[in-house]
Amino acid sequence: MDQIARTTKDFGNVLRQARKAQNLTQAELGSRAGIWQRTISNIETSASGAKVDTIFDLLAALNLELHIVPRSKIKPADLEDIF
């Protein structure tokens, strides 16, 4: 699951997709990560100024990691057209 996230909205969508792919509710993910369900909802809707620690806790709970790479010229929406 390689996803590009350049904005908080993109990141929220990636997080939501990963959570749903693992058949987890926000409450279940929150329990795994030690984070309130409301915080996860805020992150998924990009309404949160989440702490970096919170982001990494969620990624760990979903068994995901973050890769930092130079920004490409392609837009995330253009990737969907390729596949």
C-alpha positions in Angstrom: 0.0 0.0 0.0 2.1 2.9 -1.2 0.2 6.2 -0.9 1.2 9.8 -1.4 0.1 12.3 1.3 1.0 15.9 0.8 -1.7 17.5 3.0 -3.4 16.7 6.3 -6.5 15.8 4.2 -4.4 13.3 2.2 -2.9 11.9 5.3 -6.4 11.5 6.9 -7.6 9.7 3.8 -4.6 7.3 3.8 -5.1 6.6 7.5 -8.8 5.9 7.0 -8.1 3.5 4.1 -5.5 1.6 6.1 -7.9 1.4 9.1 -10.7 0.1 6.9 -8.5 -2.3 5.1 -7.7 -3.9 8.4 -11.5 -3.9 9.3 -10.9 -1.7 12.3 -13.3 0.8 13.7 -11.9 4.1 15.0 -12.5 3.0 18.5 -10.6 -0.3 17.9 -7.7 1.6 16.4 -7.8 4.1 19.3 -7.6 1.2 21.7 -4.6 -0.3 19.9 -2.8 3.1 19.8 -3.8 4.4 23.2 -5.6 7.3 21.5 -9.2 8.6 21.8 -11.6 7.7 19.0 -12.4 11.4 18.6 -8.7 12.2 17.9 -8.7 9.6 15.2 -11.9 11.1 13.7 -10.3 14.5 13.7 -7.2 13.3 12.0 -9.2 11.4 9.4 -11.2 14.5 8.6 -8.0 16.7 8.7 -9.6 18.8 11.5 -6.8 18.1 14.0 -3.4 19.6 14.6 -2.2 16.1 15.8 1.1 15.7 17.5 3.8 13.9 15.7 3.9 11.3 18.5 0.2 10.6 17.9 0.8 10.1 14.2 3.6 7.6 14.9 1.4 5.8 17.4 -1.3 5.4 14.8 1.1 4.2 12.2 2.6 1.7 14.5 -0.9 0.4 15.5 -1.7 -0.1 11.8 1.7 -1.7 11.2 2.7 1.1 8.8 5.8 3.2 8.5 6.5 6.7 7.1 9.0 7.2 4.2 10.2 10.7 3.5 11.2 11.2 -0.1 11.7 14.2 -2.4 8.4 15.5 -3.8 7.5 14.1 -7.2 5.9 16.1 -10.0 2.9 13.7 -10.2 -0.3 14.5 -8.3 -1.8 11.9 -6.0 -5.0 11.9 -8.1 -3.0 11.1 -11.2 -1.7 7.9 -9.7 -5.2 6.5 -9.5 -5.5 7.0 -13.2 -2.5 4.8 -13.8 -4.0 1.8 -12.1 
